[in-house]
Amino acid sequence: MNNYLVTFNPEKDLNSEFAVTIRTTLENLSPDKWVQIFPFQIAIQSELTITELKQELSKIEKSQRVSIVRFDAWSTNEERSSQFLSEYGY
């Protein structure tokens, strides 16, 4: 299982069509293992390779900036995110 942190360009409207679509796509790719760190940053666990994940996200919108990072360690000062990341086995 791969741990990914997906960050996309934040817009003024955090619930823009693009933001909602990318969050929904990530949640569907990892239905039981996604954690929203910030409105524009989501951690997911997936069997997909980073290339496969990029291909899935490129179906949404190619003009928006999106970064994908695979990670094996994390740290946050925010209790909610820490709790979920620990609970989900990140």
C-alpha positions in Angstrom: 0.0 0.0 0.0 1.3 3.4 -1.0 0.8 6.6 1.1 0.3 9.7 -1.1 -0.2 13.3 -0.3 -2.1 15.1 -3.0 -2.0 18.9 -3.1 -3.8 21.0 -5.6 -3.8 24.7 -6.3 -6.1 26.4 -3.7 -8.8 28.6 -5.1 -10.7 31.4 -3.3 -13.7 29.1 -3.5 -12.7 26.0 -1.5 -15.8 24.3 -2.9 -15.3 25.1 -6.5 -16.2 22.5 -9.1 -12.6 21.5 -9.5 -11.9 21.2 -5.8 -15.0 19.1 -5.2 -14.3 16.9 -8.2 -10.7 16.2 -7.2 -11.6 15.5 -3.6 -14.4 13.2 -4.6 -12.1 11.4 -7.0 -9.5 10.9 -4.3 -12.1 9.7 -1.8 -13.4 7.2 -4.4 -9.9 5.9 -5.1 -9.4 5.3 -1.4 -12.8 5.1 0.2 -11.8 4.0 3.7 -8.3 5.5 3.9 -8.4 9.2 2.9 -7.7 12.1 5.2 -8.3 15.7 4.3 -5.4 17.6 5.9 -6.3 21.0 4.4 -9.2 21.8 2.0 -6.6 21.6 -0.8 -4.5 18.7 0.5 -5.6 15.1 0.9 -3.7 12.0 2.1 -4.7 8.7 0.6 -3.6 5.1 0.7 -3.7 3.2 -2.6 -2.3 0.3 -4.5 -1.9 2.5 -7.5 1.5 3.6 -8.6 2.2 7.3 -8.6 2.0 7.3 -12.4 -1.4 5.6 -12.3 -2.6 8.1 -9.7 -1.4 11.0 -11.8 -3.3 9.5 -14.8 -6.5 9.2 -12.8 -6.2 12.9 -11.7 -5.3 14.1 -15.1 -8.8 13.1 -16.3 -10.3 15.8 -14.2 -8.5 19.0 -15.3 -5.1 19.3 -17.0 -4.8 23.1 -16.5 -4.9 23.0 -12.7 -1.7 22.5 -10.7 -1.6 19.2 -8.8 1.3 17.6 -6.9 1.5 14.0 -5.7 4.1 12.9 -3.1 4.6 9.3 -1.9 5.6 9.3 1.7 6.6 6.9 4.5 6.6 9.2 7.5 4.5 12.1 8.6 4.2 14.7 11.4 1.5 17.3 12.1 0.6 19.6 15.0 -3.1 19.2 14.3 -4.8 16.7 16.5 -7.6 15.7 14.1 -5.2 14.9 11.2 -2.9 13.1 13.6 -5.7 10.9 14.9 -7.0 9.9 11.5 -3.5 9.3 10.0 -2.7 7.0 13.0 -6.0 5.3 12.9 -5.8 4.6 9.2 -2.3 3.2 9.5 -0.2 5.8 7.7 
